Amino acid sequence: MSLSRKELEEAMIKTMEEIEQLSKEISATTDLRDKKKLKKKKKELKYLQFWQYYYYKNTYV
């Protein structure tokens, strides 16, 4: 199943927003376990963001 251009653009925006939100949460938390979990999730989203960008560039540009 492939994403339409509009769906992919929306997914890219959502991913960016989630990364920004996680960055704020990481800065706000003092619990080391929570911080580690949040950083792991942020790293996963960064990989997703890279894949989305790569797919977009190679499919729609």
CHARMM internal coordinates of N, CA and C (Angstrom, degrees):
IC EDIT
DIST 1 N 1 CA 1.4452
DIST 1 CA 1 C 1.5289
ANGL 1 N 1 CA 1 C 108.86
DIST 1 C 2 N 1.3048
ANGL 1 CA 1 C 2 N 116.71
DIHE 1 N 1 CA 1 C 2 N 128.09
DIST 2 N 2 CA 1.4597
ANGL 1 C 2 N 2 CA 120.13
DIHE 1 CA 1 C 2 N 2 CA 178.89
DIST 2 CA 2 C 1.5265
ANGL 2 N 2 CA 2 C 110.07
DIHE 1 C 2 N 2 CA 2 C -109.02
DIST 2 C 3 N 1.3029
ANGL 2 CA 2 C 3 N 114.53
DIHE 2 N 2 CA 2 C 3 N 154.95
DIST 3 N 3 CA 1.4580
ANGL 2 C 3 N 3 CA 120.76
DIHE 2 CA 2 C 3 N 3 CA 179.90
DIST 3 CA 3 C 1.5136
ANGL 3 N 3 CA 3 C 109.79
DIHE 2 C 3 N 3 CA 3 C -89.98
DIST 3 C 4 N 1.3142
ANGL 3 CA 3 C 4 N 115.98
DIHE 3 N 3 CA 3 C 4 N 144.52
DIST 4 N 4 CA 1.4582
ANGL 3 C 4 N 4 CA 119.46
DIHE 3 CA 3 C 4 N 4 CA 172.25
DIST 4 CA 4 C 1.5261
ANGL 4 N 4 CA 4 C 107.66
DIHE 3 C 4 N 4 CA 4 C -73.58
DIST 4 C 5 N 1.2986
ANGL 4 CA 4 C 5 N 115.33
DIHE 4 N 4 CA 4 C 5 N 164.61
DIST 5 N 5 CA 1.4676
ANGL 4 C 5 N 5 CA 119.72
DIHE 4 CA 4 C 5 N 5 CA -179.46
DIST 5 CA 5 C 1.5257
ANGL 5 N 5 CA 5 C 110.75
DIHE 4 C 5 N 5 CA 5 C -58.01
DIST 5 C 6 N 1.3277
ANGL 5 CA 5 C 6 N 116.79
DIHE 5 N 5 CA 5 C 6 N -44.90
DIST 6 N 6 CA 1.4644
ANGL 5 C 6 N 6 CA 120.95
DIHE 5 CA 5 C 6 N 6 CA -178.85
DIST 6 CA 6 C 1.5359
ANGL 6 N 6 CA 6 C 111.00
DIHE 5 C 6 N 6 CA 6 C -64.01
DIST 6 C 7 N 1.3279
ANGL 6 CA 6 C 7 N 117.22
DIHE 6 N 6 CA 6 C 7 N -43.39
DIST 7 N 7 CA 1.4665
ANGL 6 C 7 N 7 CA 120.79
DIHE 6 CA 6 C 7 N 7 CA 178.82
DIST 7 CA 7 C 1.5281
ANGL 7 N 7 CA 7 C 110.98
DIHE 6 C 7 N 7 CA 7 C -61.63
DIST 7 C 8 N 1.3255
ANGL 7 CA 7 C 8 N 115.36
DIHE 7 N 7 CA 7 C 8 N -42.11
DIST 8 N 8 CA 1.4603
ANGL 7 C 8 N 8 CA 119.51
DIHE 7 CA 7 C 8 N 8 CA -179.81
DIST 8 CA 8 C 1.5238
ANGL 8 N 8 CA 8 C 111.18
DIHE 7 C 8 N 8 CA 8 C -66.32
DIST 8 C 9 N 1.3197
ANGL 8 CA 8 C 9 N 117.37
DIHE 8 N 8 CA 8 C 9 N -42.56
DIST 9 N 9 CA 1.4644
ANGL 8 C 9 N 9 CA 120.59
DIHE 8 CA 8 C 9 N 9 CA 177.57
DIST 9 CA 9 C 1.5282
ANGL 9 N 9 CA 9 C 111.08
DIHE 8 C 9 N 9 CA 9 C -61.28
DIST 9 C 10 N 1.3302
ANGL 9 CA 9 C 10 N 116.97
DIHE 9 N 9 CA 9 C 10 N -41.58
DIST 10 N 10 CA 1.4672
ANGL 9 C 10 N 10 CA 120.84
DIHE 9 CA 9 C 10 N 10 CA 177.44
DIST 10 CA 10 C 1.5274
ANGL 10 N 10 CA 10 C 111.09
DIHE 9 C 10 N 10 CA 10 C -64.38
DIST 10 C 11 N 1.3324
ANGL 10 CA 10 C 11 N 116.38
DIHE 10 N 10 CA 10 C 11 N -40.62
DIST 11 N 11 CA 1.4645
ANGL 10 C 11 N 11 CA 120.82
DIHE 10 CA 10 C 11 N 11 CA 178.59
DIST 11 CA 11 C 1.5267
ANGL 11 N 11 CA 11 C 110.67
DIHE 10 C 11 N 11 CA 11 C -64.54
DIST 11 C 12 N 1.3305
ANGL 11 CA 11 C 12 N 116.75
DIHE 11 N 11 CA 11 C 12 N -39.00
DIST 12 N 12 CA 1.4694
ANGL 11 C 12 N 12 CA 120.93
DIHE 11 CA 11 C 12 N 12 CA 178.95
DIST 12 CA 12 C 1.5277
ANGL 12 N 12 CA 12 C 110.80
DIHE 11 C 12 N 12 CA 12 C -64.15
DIST 12 C 13 N 1.3175
ANGL 12 CA 12 C 13 N 116.56
DIHE 12 N 12 CA 12 C 13 N -42.13
DIST 13 N 13 CA 1.4630
ANGL 12 C 13 N 13 CA 120.86
DIHE 12 CA 12 C 13 N 13 CA 178.65
DIST 13 CA 13 C 1.5301
ANGL 13 N 13 CA 13 C 110.43
DIHE 12 C 13 N 13 CA 13 C -64.52
DIST 13 C 14 N 1.3273
ANGL 13 CA 13 C 14 N 115.78
DIHE 13 N 13 CA 13 C 14 N -44.08
DIST 14 N 14 CA 1.4734
ANGL 13 C 14 N 14 CA 120.06
DIHE 13 CA 13 C 14 N 14 CA 179.47
DIST 14 CA 14 C 1.5323
ANGL 14 N 14 CA 14 C 110.50
DIHE 13 C 14 N 14 CA 14 C -61.78
DIST 14 C 15 N 1.3184
ANGL 14 CA 14 C 15 N 117.08
DIHE 14 N 14 CA 14 C 15 N -42.16
DIST 15 N 15 CA 1.4575
ANGL 14 C 15 N 15 CA 121.17
DIHE 14 CA 14 C 15 N 15 CA 179.23
DIST 15 CA 15 C 1.5250
ANGL 15 N 15 CA 15 C 110.87
DIHE 14 C 15 N 15 CA 15 C -62.34
DIST 15 C 16 N 1.3272
ANGL 15 CA 15 C 16 N 117.13
DIHE 15 N 15 CA 15 C 16 N -44.06
DIST 16 N 16 CA 1.4682
ANGL 15 C 16 N 16 CA 120.81
DIHE 15 CA 15 C 16 N 16 CA 178.26
DIST 16 CA 16 C 1.5256
ANGL 16 N 16 CA 16 C 111.03
DIHE 15 C 16 N 16 CA 16 C -60.89
DIST 16 C 17 N 1.3230
ANGL 16 CA 16 C 17 N 116.25
DIHE 16 N 16 CA 16 C 17 N -42.41
DIST 17 N 17 CA 1.4664
ANGL 16 C 17 N 17 CA 120.42
DIHE 16 CA 16 C 17 N 17 CA 179.54
DIST 17 CA 17 C 1.5265
ANGL 17 N 17 CA 17 C 110.77
DIHE 16 C 17 N 17 CA 17 C -64.16
DIST 17 C 18 N 1.3307
ANGL 17 CA 17 C 18 N 116.83
DIHE 17 N 17 CA 17 C 18 N -40.78
DIST 18 N 18 CA 1.4630
ANGL 17 C 18 N 18 CA 120.33
DIHE 17 CA 17 C 18 N 18 CA 178.87
DIST 18 CA 18 C 1.5244
ANGL 18 N 18 CA 18 C 110.99
DIHE 17 C 18 N 18 CA 18 C -64.79
DIST 18 C 19 N 1.3365
ANGL 18 CA 18 C 19 N 117.02
DIHE 18 N 18 CA 18 C 19 N -39.90
DIST 19 N 19 CA 1.4624
ANGL 18 C 19 N 19 CA 120.59
DIHE 18 CA 18 C 19 N 19 CA 178.39
DIST 19 CA 19 C 1.5273
ANGL 19 N 19 CA 19 C 110.02
DIHE 18 C 19 N 19 CA 19 C -63.90
DIST 19 C 20 N 1.3176
ANGL 19 CA 19 C 20 N 117.51
DIHE 19 N 19 CA 19 C 20 N -43.24
DIST 20 N 20 CA 1.4676
ANGL 19 C 20 N 20 CA 121.17
DIHE 19 CA 19 C 20 N 20 CA 178.04
DIST 20 CA 20 C 1.5230
ANGL 20 N 20 CA 20 C 110.98
DIHE 19 C 20 N 20 CA 20 C -61.55
DIST 20 C 21 N 1.3360
ANGL 20 CA 20 C 21 N 116.60
DIHE 20 N 20 CA 20 C 21 N -42.88
DIST 21 N 21 CA 1.4615
ANGL 20 C 21 N 21 CA 120.79
DIHE 20 CA 20 C 21 N 21 CA 179.59
DIST 21 CA 21 C 1.5317
ANGL 21 N 21 CA 21 C 110.68
DIHE 20 C 21 N 21 CA 21 C -63.54
DIST 21 C 22 N 1.3263
ANGL 21 CA 21 C 22 N 116.61
DIHE 21 N 21 CA 21 C 22 N -43.21
DIST 22 N 22 CA 1.4649
ANGL 21 C 22 N 22 CA 120.01
DIHE 21 CA 21 C 22 N 22 CA 178.94
DIST 22 CA 22 C 1.5230
ANGL 22 N 22 CA 22 C 111.07
DIHE 21 C 22 N 22 CA 22 C -63.38
DIST 22 C 23 N 1.3140
ANGL 22 CA 22 C 23 N 117.51
DIHE 22 N 22 CA 22 C 23 N -38.62
DIST 23 N 23 CA 1.4678
ANGL 22 C 23 N 23 CA 120.78
DIHE 22 CA 22 C 23 N 23 CA 178.25
DIST 23 CA 23 C 1.5250
ANGL 23 N 23 CA 23 C 110.30
DIHE 22 C 23 N 23 CA 23 C -60.04
DIST 23 C 24 N 1.3171
ANGL 23 CA 23 C 24 N 116.69
DIHE 23 N 23 CA 23 C 24 N -41.93
DIST 24 N 24 CA 1.4638
ANGL 23 C 24 N 24 CA 121.13
DIHE 23 CA 23 C 24 N 24 CA 178.14
DIST 24 CA 24 C 1.5242
ANGL 24 N 24 CA 24 C 110.84
DIHE 23 C 24 N 24 CA 24 C -65.08
DIST 24 C 25 N 1.3422
ANGL 24 CA 24 C 25 N 116.51
DIHE 24 N 24 CA 24 C 25 N -42.32
DIST 25 N 25 CA 1.4622
ANGL 24 C 25 N 25 CA 120.51
DIHE 24 CA 24 C 25 N 25 CA 179.66
DIST 25 CA 25 C 1.5213
ANGL 25 N 25 CA 25 C 110.99
DIHE 24 C 25 N 25 CA 25 C -65.26
DIST 25 C 26 N 1.3266
ANGL 25 CA 25 C 26 N 117.17
DIHE 25 N 25 CA 25 C 26 N -39.35
DIST 26 N 26 CA 1.4684
ANGL 25 C 26 N 26 CA 121.19
DIHE 25 CA 25 C 26 N 26 CA 178.83
DIST 26 CA 26 C 1.5262
ANGL 26 N 26 CA 26 C 109.66
DIHE 25 C 26 N 26 CA 26 C -62.18
DIST 26 C 27 N 1.3114
ANGL 26 CA 26 C 27 N 116.43
DIHE 26 N 26 CA 26 C 27 N -42.62
DIST 27 N 27 CA 1.4677
ANGL 26 C 27 N 27 CA 120.58
DIHE 26 CA 26 C 27 N 27 CA 179.50
DIST 27 CA 27 C 1.5261
ANGL 27 N 27 CA 27 C 111.83
DIHE 26 C 27 N 27 CA 27 C -66.23
DIST 27 C 28 N 1.3247
ANGL 27 CA 27 C 28 N 116.13
DIHE 27 N 27 CA 27 C 28 N -33.78
DIST 28 N 28 CA 1.4602
ANGL 27 C 28 N 28 CA 120.37
DIHE 27 CA 27 C 28 N 28 CA -174.68
DIST 28 CA 28 C 1.5291
ANGL 28 N 28 CA 28 C 113.50
DIHE 27 C 28 N 28 CA 28 C -82.67
DIST 28 C 29 N 1.3178
ANGL 28 CA 28 C 29 N 117.94
DIHE 28 N 28 CA 28 C 29 N -25.25
DIST 29 N 29 CA 1.4644
ANGL 28 C 29 N 29 CA 119.19
DIHE 28 CA 28 C 29 N 29 CA -174.38
DIST 29 CA 29 C 1.5265
ANGL 29 N 29 CA 29 C 111.49
DIHE 28 C 29 N 29 CA 29 C -85.72
DIST 29 C 30 N 1.3334
ANGL 29 CA 29 C 30 N 114.38
DIHE 29 N 29 CA 29 C 30 N 149.67
DIST 30 N 30 CA 1.4606
ANGL 29 C 30 N 30 CA 120.44
DIHE 29 CA 29 C 30 N 30 CA 176.44
DIST 30 CA 30 C 1.5239
ANGL 30 N 30 CA 30 C 110.77
DIHE 29 C 30 N 30 CA 30 C -113.63
DIST 30 C 31 N 1.3242
ANGL 30 CA 30 C 31 N 117.11
DIHE 30 N 30 CA 30 C 31 N -14.32
DIST 31 N 31 CA 1.4591
ANGL 30 C 31 N 31 CA 122.02
DIHE 30 CA 30 C 31 N 31 CA 179.36
DIST 31 CA 31 C 1.5362
ANGL 31 N 31 CA 31 C 109.16
DIHE 30 C 31 N 31 CA 31 C -73.62
DIST 31 C 32 N 1.3198
ANGL 31 CA 31 C 32 N 116.01
DIHE 31 N 31 CA 31 C 32 N 120.61
DIST 32 N 32 CA 1.4639
ANGL 31 C 32 N 32 CA 120.34
DIHE 31 CA 31 C 32 N 32 CA -176.03
DIST 32 CA 32 C 1.5320
ANGL 32 N 32 CA 32 C 113.08
DIHE 31 C 32 N 32 CA 32 C -64.49
DIST 32 C 33 N 1.3253
ANGL 32 CA 32 C 33 N 116.37
DIHE 32 N 32 CA 32 C 33 N -36.11
DIST 33 N 33 CA 1.4796
ANGL 32 C 33 N 33 CA 119.18
DIHE 32 CA 32 C 33 N 33 CA 178.56
DIST 33 CA 33 C 1.5235
ANGL 33 N 33 CA 33 C 110.93
DIHE 32 C 33 N 33 CA 33 C -65.67
DIST 33 C 34 N 1.3187
ANGL 33 CA 33 C 34 N 115.60
DIHE 33 N 33 CA 33 C 34 N -45.04
DIST 34 N 34 CA 1.4666
ANGL 33 C 34 N 34 CA 120.02
DIHE 33 CA 33 C 34 N 34 CA 178.19
DIST 34 CA 34 C 1.5264
ANGL 34 N 34 CA 34 C 110.66
DIHE 33 C 34 N 34 CA 34 C -62.41
DIST 34 C 35 N 1.3275
ANGL 34 CA 34 C 35 N 115.52
DIHE 34 N 34 CA 34 C 35 N -43.18
DIST 35 N 35 CA 1.4609
ANGL 34 C 35 N 35 CA 120.61
DIHE 34 CA 34 C 35 N 35 CA -179.76
DIST 35 CA 35 C 1.5320
ANGL 35 N 35 CA 35 C 110.48
DIHE 34 C 35 N 35 CA 35 C -60.49
DIST 35 C 36 N 1.3316
ANGL 35 CA 35 C 36 N 116.28
DIHE 35 N 35 CA 35 C 36 N -41.67
DIST 36 N 36 CA 1.4679
ANGL 35 C 36 N 36 CA 120.65
DIHE 35 CA 35 C 36 N 36 CA -179.99
DIST 36 CA 36 C 1.5323
ANGL 36 N 36 CA 36 C 110.54
DIHE 35 C 36 N 36 CA 36 C -64.69
DIST 36 C 37 N 1.3420
ANGL 36 CA 36 C 37 N 116.20
DIHE 36 N 36 CA 36 C 37 N -43.25
DIST 37 N 37 CA 1.4723
ANGL 36 C 37 N 37 CA 120.64
DIHE 36 CA 36 C 37 N 37 CA 178.11
DIST 37 CA 37 C 1.5243
ANGL 37 N 37 CA 37 C 111.45
DIHE 36 C 37 N 37 CA 37 C -61.57
DIST 37 C 38 N 1.3216
ANGL 37 CA 37 C 38 N 115.37
DIHE 37 N 37 CA 37 C 38 N -44.74
DIST 38 N 38 CA 1.4616
ANGL 37 C 38 N 38 CA 120.46
DIHE 37 CA 37 C 38 N 38 CA -179.49
DIST 38 CA 38 C 1.5279
ANGL 38 N 38 CA 38 C 111.36
DIHE 37 C 38 N 38 CA 38 C -64.43
DIST 38 C 39 N 1.3215
ANGL 38 CA 38 C 39 N 116.32
DIHE 38 N 38 CA 38 C 39 N -40.25
DIST 39 N 39 CA 1.4706
ANGL 38 C 39 N 39 CA 119.61
DIHE 38 CA 38 C 39 N 39 CA 178.29
DIST 39 CA 39 C 1.5286
ANGL 39 N 39 CA 39 C 111.37
DIHE 38 C 39 N 39 CA 39 C -64.88
DIST 39 C 40 N 1.3228
ANGL 39 CA 39 C 40 N 116.57
DIHE 39 N 39 CA 39 C 40 N -37.72
DIST 40 N 40 CA 1.4593
ANGL 39 C 40 N 40 CA 120.50
DIHE 39 CA 39 C 40 N 40 CA 178.01
DIST 40 CA 40 C 1.5315
ANGL 40 N 40 CA 40 C 110.24
DIHE 39 C 40 N 40 CA 40 C -64.14
DIST 40 C 41 N 1.3225
ANGL 40 CA 40 C 41 N 116.43
DIHE 40 N 40 CA 40 C 41 N -44.86
DIST 41 N 41 CA 1.4643
ANGL 40 C 41 N 41 CA 121.19
DIHE 40 CA 40 C 41 N 41 CA 178.86
DIST 41 CA 41 C 1.5340
ANGL 41 N 41 CA 41 C 110.19
DIHE 40 C 41 N 41 CA 41 C -62.85
DIST 41 C 42 N 1.3317
ANGL 41 CA 41 C 42 N 116.51
DIHE 41 N 41 CA 41 C 42 N -40.61
DIST 42 N 42 CA 1.4591
ANGL 41 C 42 N 42 CA 120.33
DIHE 41 CA 41 C 42 N 42 CA 179.01
DIST 42 CA 42 C 1.5293
ANGL 42 N 42 CA 42 C 110.47
DIHE 41 C 42 N 42 CA 42 C -63.33
DIST 42 C 43 N 1.3068
ANGL 42 CA 42 C 43 N 116.63
DIHE 42 N 42 CA 42 C 43 N -40.71
DIST 43 N 43 CA 1.4689
ANGL 42 C 43 N 43 CA 120.62
DIHE 42 CA 42 C 43 N 43 CA 179.18
DIST 43 CA 43 C 1.5281
ANGL 43 N 43 CA 43 C 110.34
DIHE 42 C 43 N 43 CA 43 C -63.45
DIST 43 C 44 N 1.3270
ANGL 43 CA 43 C 44 N 117.16
DIHE 43 N 43 CA 43 C 44 N -41.90
DIST 44 N 44 CA 1.4654
ANGL 43 C 44 N 44 CA 121.28
DIHE 43 CA 43 C 44 N 44 CA 177.07
DIST 44 CA 44 C 1.5226
ANGL 44 N 44 CA 44 C 110.77
DIHE 43 C 44 N 44 CA 44 C -61.09
DIST 44 C 45 N 1.3290
ANGL 44 CA 44 C 45 N 116.55
DIHE 44 N 44 CA 44 C 45 N -42.31
DIST 45 N 45 CA 1.4601
ANGL 44 C 45 N 45 CA 120.36
DIHE 44 CA 44 C 45 N 45 CA 179.36
DIST 45 CA 45 C 1.5299
ANGL 45 N 45 CA 45 C 111.46
DIHE 44 C 45 N 45 CA 45 C -67.43
DIST 45 C 46 N 1.3228
ANGL 45 CA 45 C 46 N 117.64
DIHE 45 N 45 CA 45 C 46 N -33.12
DIST 46 N 46 CA 1.4630
ANGL 45 C 46 N 46 CA 120.86
DIHE 45 CA 45 C 46 N 46 CA 176.60
DIST 46 CA 46 C 1.5326
ANGL 46 N 46 CA 46 C 110.40
DIHE 45 C 46 N 46 CA 46 C -64.06
DIST 46 C 47 N 1.3403
ANGL 46 CA 46 C 47 N 116.42
DIHE 46 N 46 CA 46 C 47 N -41.32
DIST 47 N 47 CA 1.4703
ANGL 46 C 47 N 47 CA 119.75
DIHE 46 CA 46 C 47 N 47 CA 176.06
DIST 47 CA 47 C 1.5275
ANGL 47 N 47 CA 47 C 110.67
DIHE 46 C 47 N 47 CA 47 C -63.89
DIST 47 C 48 N 1.3175
ANGL 47 CA 47 C 48 N 116.90
DIHE 47 N 47 CA 47 C 48 N -41.40
DIST 48 N 48 CA 1.4614
ANGL 47 C 48 N 48 CA 120.97
DIHE 47 CA 47 C 48 N 48 CA 176.92
DIST 48 CA 48 C 1.5241
ANGL 48 N 48 CA 48 C 110.43
DIHE 47 C 48 N 48 CA 48 C -61.81
DIST 48 C 49 N 1.3237
ANGL 48 CA 48 C 49 N 116.30
DIHE 48 N 48 CA 48 C 49 N -43.37
DIST 49 N 49 CA 1.4537
ANGL 48 C 49 N 49 CA 121.41
DIHE 48 CA 48 C 49 N 49 CA 179.14
DIST 49 CA 49 C 1.5350
ANGL 49 N 49 CA 49 C 110.42
DIHE 48 C 49 N 49 CA 49 C -60.31
DIST 49 C 50 N 1.3248
ANGL 49 CA 49 C 50 N 116.55
DIHE 49 N 49 CA 49 C 50 N -42.88
DIST 50 N 50 CA 1.4594
ANGL 49 C 50 N 50 CA 120.70
DIHE 49 CA 49 C 50 N 50 CA 178.01
DIST 50 CA 50 C 1.5200
ANGL 50 N 50 CA 50 C 110.39
DIHE 49 C 50 N 50 CA 50 C -61.48
DIST 50 C 51 N 1.3300
ANGL 50 CA 50 C 51 N 117.19
DIHE 50 N 50 CA 50 C 51 N -45.50
DIST 51 N 51 CA 1.4680
ANGL 50 C 51 N 51 CA 120.80
DIHE 50 CA 50 C 51 N 51 CA 179.90
DIST 51 CA 51 C 1.5315
ANGL 51 N 51 CA 51 C 110.48
DIHE 50 C 51 N 51 CA 51 C -62.29
DIST 51 C 52 N 1.3185
ANGL 51 CA 51 C 52 N 116.57
DIHE 51 N 51 CA 51 C 52 N -44.49
DIST 52 N 52 CA 1.4653
ANGL 51 C 52 N 52 CA 120.37
DIHE 51 CA 51 C 52 N 52 CA 179.65
DIST 52 CA 52 C 1.5251
ANGL 52 N 52 CA 52 C 110.89
DIHE 51 C 52 N 52 CA 52 C -60.12
DIST 52 C 53 N 1.3166
ANGL 52 CA 52 C 53 N 116.52
DIHE 52 N 52 CA 52 C 53 N -44.24
DIST 53 N 53 CA 1.4568
ANGL 52 C 53 N 53 CA 120.51
DIHE 52 CA 52 C 53 N 53 CA 179.87
DIST 53 CA 53 C 1.5261
ANGL 53 N 53 CA 53 C 110.68
DIHE 52 C 53 N 53 CA 53 C -64.06
DIST 53 C 54 N 1.3183
ANGL 53 CA 53 C 54 N 117.18
DIHE 53 N 53 CA 53 C 54 N -45.47
DIST 54 N 54 CA 1.4643
ANGL 53 C 54 N 54 CA 122.43
DIHE 53 CA 53 C 54 N 54 CA 179.29
DIST 54 CA 54 C 1.5318
ANGL 54 N 54 CA 54 C 110.45
DIHE 53 C 54 N 54 CA 54 C -60.55
DIST 54 C 55 N 1.3141
ANGL 54 CA 54 C 55 N 116.62
DIHE 54 N 54 CA 54 C 55 N -46.35
DIST 55 N 55 CA 1.4672
ANGL 54 C 55 N 55 CA 121.68
DIHE 54 CA 54 C 55 N 55 CA 179.48
DIST 55 CA 55 C 1.5251
ANGL 55 N 55 CA 55 C 110.32
DIHE 54 C 55 N 55 CA 55 C -62.18
DIST 55 C 56 N 1.3205
ANGL 55 CA 55 C 56 N 116.18
DIHE 55 N 55 CA 55 C 56 N -43.54
DIST 56 N 56 CA 1.4672
ANGL 55 C 56 N 56 CA 121.24
DIHE 55 CA 55 C 56 N 56 CA -179.73
DIST 56 CA 56 C 1.5282
ANGL 56 N 56 CA 56 C 110.29
DIHE 55 C 56 N 56 CA 56 C -61.77
DIST 56 C 57 N 1.3278
ANGL 56 CA 56 C 57 N 116.26
DIHE 56 N 56 CA 56 C 57 N -48.81
DIST 57 N 57 CA 1.4652
ANGL 56 C 57 N 57 CA 120.36
DIHE 56 CA 56 C 57 N 57 CA -177.88
DIST 57 CA 57 C 1.5210
ANGL 57 N 57 CA 57 C 111.85
DIHE 56 C 57 N 57 CA 57 C -63.43
DIST 57 C 58 N 1.3149
ANGL 57 CA 57 C 58 N 117.27
DIHE 57 N 57 CA 57 C 58 N -37.56
DIST 58 N 58 CA 1.4575
ANGL 57 C 58 N 58 CA 120.30
DIHE 57 CA 57 C 58 N 58 CA -176.24
DIST 58 CA 58 C 1.5243
ANGL 58 N 58 CA 58 C 113.55
DIHE 57 C 58 N 58 CA 58 C -86.65
DIST 58 C 59 N 1.3131
ANGL 58 CA 58 C 59 N 117.51
DIHE 58 N 58 CA 58 C 59 N -11.03
DIST 59 N 59 CA 1.4652
ANGL 58 C 59 N 59 CA 120.04
DIHE 58 CA 58 C 59 N 59 CA -178.36
DIST 59 CA 59 C 1.5180
ANGL 59 N 59 CA 59 C 112.05
DIHE 58 C 59 N 59 CA 59 C -109.40
DIST 59 C 60 N 1.3108
ANGL 59 CA 59 C 60 N 117.63
DIHE 59 N 59 CA 59 C 60 N -39.37
DIST 60 N 60 CA 1.4609
ANGL 59 C 60 N 60 CA 120.01
DIHE 59 CA 59 C 60 N 60 CA -170.08
DIST 60 CA 60 C 1.5237
ANGL 60 N 60 CA 60 C 114.73
DIHE 59 C 60 N 60 CA 60 C -114.36
DIST 60 C 61 N 1.3065
ANGL 60 CA 60 C 61 N 118.43
DIHE 60 N 60 CA 60 C 61 N -7.73
DIST 61 N 61 CA 1.4784
ANGL 60 C 61 N 61 CA 118.89
DIHE 60 CA 60 C 61 N 61 CA -179.15
DIST 61 CA 61 C 1.5148
ANGL 61 N 61 CA 61 C 109.87
DIHE 60 C 61 N 61 CA 61 C -112.63
END
COOR INIT
IC SEED 1 N 1 CA 1 C
IC BUILD
